[in-house]
Amino acid sequence: MIDEKLTPEERLVKEIEADFETRRSERRLLDRTWELNMNFVNGKQYCGLDVKGEIAEEDKDYYWQERRVFNHIASIIDTRLSKLSRIRPALTVTPASGEESDRHSACLARAILSAVEEEVDLDGVMNTASIWSEVCGTAFYKVVWNAEGGATVGVTEDGKKIKEGRAEVIALSPFEIYPFSLAVENIKDQPSIIHAKALPVEEIYSMYGVKLVGRDVEEITLSDYGKKDGCPPNMREITALRHGFELVLERYVKPDAEYKDGRLTVVAGGKLLYDGALPYINGEDGEREYPFVKQLSMPKAGSFFGTSVVERLIPLQRAYNAVKNRKHEYLNRIAMGVLAVEDGSVDADELTDDGLVPGKVIVYRQGGKPPEMLTLGSVPSEFSEEEENILNEFNKVSGSGNLSENATSFAGITSATGLQLIIEQDDQRLSLTYGYMKRALKTIGRHILRLYRQFASDLRLLKYAGKNNELNLIYFKGSDVSSDDVTLEADSELNMTPAQRRTVVYEALDRGLFNDENGKLNEGARGKILELLGYGSAMAGRNLDGLHRARAGEENLKMRTEDIEVKDYDNHLTHVTEHTAYLLSENLENSVERRIYAHLLEHKRKLKEENND
């Protein structure tokens, strides 16, 4: 019960803290499962969940038992991550229509995504998230606007730099996200979500202007140090013990009848740091939504969180460790020997301590029976058979069979098509995980574009890598970003090695698929081919045709309000084509149409003069 004597602000803080504790209690078993998965990946494999649901170390049955770890789970996770990183898709934006304004907006959106991908190191962020999703089954991205990021646009009177701001993408572990219901699968359907994160008190003061005392916090599980009494210290999977930190609770509430724009409340150390509407207009049709994007490894029916392949591999890993250790113990018995000694005939304690040292003289009682070695035979074949069976089970359960390890099985296959089919079958089990990565990436792209539409109110300069890795510059405002239909480039979705990609390109080239209407290979197609082959930097010269088309497109937009002079160095044929297409595709005012048509006639006149010369 919350004390009614408290102020409304204090009641709100207590209510959020109680809400968080309830959600943490409901998810306790999931947290321990994720910790157990992390233990097995990191080689701490002699532990499990006890009757209290805590991680406990497993005791030996006998003091002499071997408990070595033969970690196959870590190598399987490494293989899955390397395959997932190889098929990382690229973002693009589809124009809403064929009109020049929509095409220009889509081109601008693609440029923004390209620039942000480089600024935030999106590949690295996705690699971090993929590690969490593969180990724990779920990872999250938080797409936010950092007002302190981007280029400096001015300086305040006290010397503080004014930044233009930029979008940022942060990878989050599942330990940080607490949904309202564990049974609601989609983020959008959750009535509320709590993001709990440990921050140093200095950073909290810098962000919110509130001073807190701080405490010791375990970074992964976000709990006070020392409270997990049921879990031995060597079994806790803690990245670091943070001193002088405080747990910050951000509760996001979905827009409803009471809160039209939703609600965000931030509390830490028993104090209210912020209370207001959801900050980002990042949903469809200008709605405010959660800034979170979920990525699963494998789904679990009726559950907000997914499941990990590690959970399925743990029983196999336990069995494999047991077989290997028992096999080694058997080998040790054969190598070291087992002595049978008549009671009282020798000094048993001396034999136990020293064993059979080479050259040792054994003195036994006169009339007694001398010690003798027991015959143990060889290692039973059942050990090797079971070991091989478990290894095969690893590949079947994980879906990450490595062809390089089983190359002898395909020595008779010489057809490229046959090998490609085998590769596709080998990677088939990853298609589900890859599908969740693609959906997450597209959602991230939409959030980024909507953040720039909301916050980039002033004119800003954008630098991005264009075709052939050339540095391009473009000026824009948030209102110019009207297209956010983010898709994935078709060629980036193919799970092909560089050699396979080159083969496909060469086949398309031989069939004339890159040729223009005259049957020739133009500069644009040549640059794209070199880019697909991985030699985009080999295009030392500029793509003049592309530059002329881009200039004509800029002129089309400018001529809505002003006259544009026709330059002698323009490629008049390209300009005539682009201006004509613009006139046919756009519904223009009469004055604008006449202005562009007059410009078009001037290009035609100069083109005629060139042909006559």
Rosetta blueprint (number, residue, H / E / L):
1 M L
2 I L
3 D L
4 E L
5 K L
6 L L
7 T L
8 P H
9 E H
10 E H
11 R H
12 L H
13 V H
14 K H
15 E H
16 I H
17 E H
18 A H
19 D H
20 F H
21 E H
22 T H
23 R H
24 R H
25 S H
26 E H
27 R L
28 R H
29 L H
30 L H
31 D H
32 R H
33 T H
34 W H
35 E H
36 L H
37 N H
38 M H
39 N H
40 F H
41 V H
42 N L
43 G L
44 K L
45 Q L
46 Y L
47 C E
48 G E
49 L E
50 D L
51 V L
52 K L
53 G L
54 E L
55 I E
56 A E
57 E E
58 E L
59 D L
60 K L
61 D L
62 Y L
63 Y L
64 W L
65 Q L
66 E L
67 R L
68 R L
69 V L
70 F L
71 N L
72 H L
73 I H
74 A H
75 S H
76 I H
77 I H
78 D H
79 T H
80 R H
81 L H
82 S H
83 K H
84 L H
85 S H
86 R H
87 I L
88 R L
89 P L
90 A L
91 L E
92 T E
93 V E
94 T L
95 P L
96 A L
97 S L
98 G L
99 E L
100 E H
101 S H
102 D H
103 R H
104 H H
105 S H
106 A H
107 C H
108 L H
109 A H
110 R H
111 A H
112 I H
113 L H
114 S H
115 A H
116 V H
117 E H
118 E H
119 E H
120 V L
121 D L
122 L H
123 D H
124 G H
125 V H
126 M H
127 N H
128 T H
129 A H
130 S H
131 I H
132 W H
133 S H
134 E H
135 V H
136 C H
137 G L
138 T E
139 A E
140 F E
141 Y E
142 K E
143 V E
144 V E
145 W E
146 N E
147 A L
148 E L
149 G L
150 G L
151 A L
152 T E
153 V E
154 G E
155 V E
156 T L
157 E L
158 D L
159 G L
160 K L
161 K E
162 I E
163 K E
164 E L
165 G L
166 R E
167 A E
168 E E
169 V E
170 I E
171 A E
172 L E
173 S L
174 P H
175 F H
176 E H
177 I E
178 Y E
179 P E
180 F L
181 S L
182 L L
183 A L
184 V L
185 E L
186 N L
187 I L
188 K L
189 D L
190 Q L
191 P L
192 S E
193 I E
194 I E
195 H E
196 A E
197 K E
198 A E
199 L E
200 P E
201 V H
202 E H
203 E H
204 I H
205 Y H
206 S H
207 M H
208 Y H
209 G L
210 V L
211 K L
212 L L
213 V L
214 G L
215 R E
216 D E
217 V E
218 E E
219 E L
220 I L
221 T L
222 L L
223 S L
224 D E
225 Y L
226 G L
227 K L
228 K L
229 D L
230 G L
231 C L
232 P L
233 P H
234 N H
235 M H
236 R L
237 E L
238 I L
239 T L
240 A L
241 L E
242 R E
243 H E
244 G E
245 F E
246 E E
247 L E
248 V E
249 L E
250 E E
251 R E
252 Y E
253 V E
254 K L
255 P L
256 D L
257 A L
258 E L
259 Y L
260 K L
261 D L
262 G L
263 R E
264 L E
265 T E
266 V E
267 V E
268 A E
269 G L
270 G L
271 K E
272 L E
273 L E
274 Y E
275 D E
276 G E
277 A L
278 L L
279 P L
280 Y L
281 I L
282 N L
283 G L
284 E H
285 D H
286 G H
287 E L
288 R L
289 E L
290 Y L
291 P L
292 F E
293 V E
294 K E
295 Q E
296 L E
297 S L
298 M E
299 P L
300 K L
301 A L
302 G L
303 S L
304 F L
305 F L
306 G L
307 T E
308 S L
309 V H
310 V H
311 E H
312 R H
313 L H
314 I H
315 P H
316 L H
317 Q H
318 R H
319 A H
320 Y H
321 N H
322 A H
323 V H
324 K H
325 N H
326 R H
327 K H
328 H H
329 E H
330 Y H
331 L H
332 N H
333 R H
334 I H
335 A H
336 M H
337 G L
338 V L
339 L E
340 A E
341 V L
342 E L
343 D L
344 G L
345 S L
346 V L
347 D L
348 A H
349 D H
350 E H
351 L H
352 T H
353 D H
354 D H
355 G L
356 L L
357 V L
358 P L
359 G L
360 K L
361 V L
362 I L
363 V L
364 Y L
365 R L
366 Q L
367 G L
368 G L
369 K L
370 P L
371 P L
372 E E
373 M E
374 L L
375 T L
376 L L
377 G L
378 S L
379 V L
380 P L
381 S H
382 E H
383 F H
384 S H
385 E H
386 E H
387 E H
388 E H
389 N H
390 I H
391 L H
392 N H
393 E H
394 F H
395 N H
396 K H
397 V H
398 S H
399 G L
400 S L
401 G L
402 N L
403 L H
404 S H
405 E H
406 N H
407 A H
408 T H
409 S H
410 F H
411 A L
412 G L
413 I L
414 T L
415 S L
416 A H
417 T H
418 G H
419 L H
420 Q H
421 L H
422 I H
423 I H
424 E H
425 Q H
426 D H
427 D L
428 Q H
429 R H
430 L H
431 S H
432 L H
433 T H
434 Y H
435 G H
436 Y H
437 M H
438 K H
439 R H
440 A H
441 L H
442 K H
443 T H
444 I H
445 G H
446 R H
447 H H
448 I H
449 L H
450 R H
451 L H
452 Y H
453 R H
454 Q H
455 F H
456 A L
457 S L
458 D L
459 L L
460 R E
461 L E
462 L E
463 K E
464 Y E
465 A E
466 G L
467 K H
468 N H
469 N H
470 E L
471 L E
472 N E
473 L E
474 I E
475 Y E
476 F E
477 K L
478 G H
479 S H
480 D H
481 V L
482 S L
483 S L
484 D L
485 D L
486 V E
487 T E
488 L E
489 E L
490 A H
491 D H
492 S H
493 E H
494 L L
495 N L
496 M L
497 T L
498 P H
499 A H
500 Q H
501 R H
502 R H
503 T H
504 V H
505 V H
506 Y H
507 E H
508 A H
509 L H
510 D H
511 R L
512 G L
513 L L
514 F L
515 N L
516 D L
517 E L
518 N L
519 G L
520 K L
521 L L
522 N L
523 E H
524 G H
525 A H
526 R H
527 G H
528 K H
529 I H
530 L H
531 E H
532 L H
533 L L
534 G L
535 Y L
536 G H
537 S H
538 A H
539 M L
540 A L
541 G L
542 R L
543 N L
544 L H
545 D H
546 G H
547 L H
548 H H
549 R H
550 A H
551 R H
552 A H
553 G H
554 E H
555 E H
556 N H
557 L H
558 K H
559 M L
560 R L
561 T L
562 E L
563 D L
564 I L
565 E L
566 V L
567 K L
568 D L
569 Y L
570 D L
571 N L
572 H H
573 L H
574 T H
575 H H
576 V H
577 T H
578 E H
579 H H
580 T H
581 A H
582 Y H
583 L H
584 L H
585 S H
586 E L
587 N L
588 L L
589 E L
590 N H
591 S H
592 V H
593 E H
594 R H
595 R H
596 I H
597 Y H
598 A H
599 H H
600 L H
601 L H
602 E H
603 H H
604 K H
605 R H
606 K H
607 L H
608 K H
609 E H
610 E H
611 N H
612 N H
613 D L
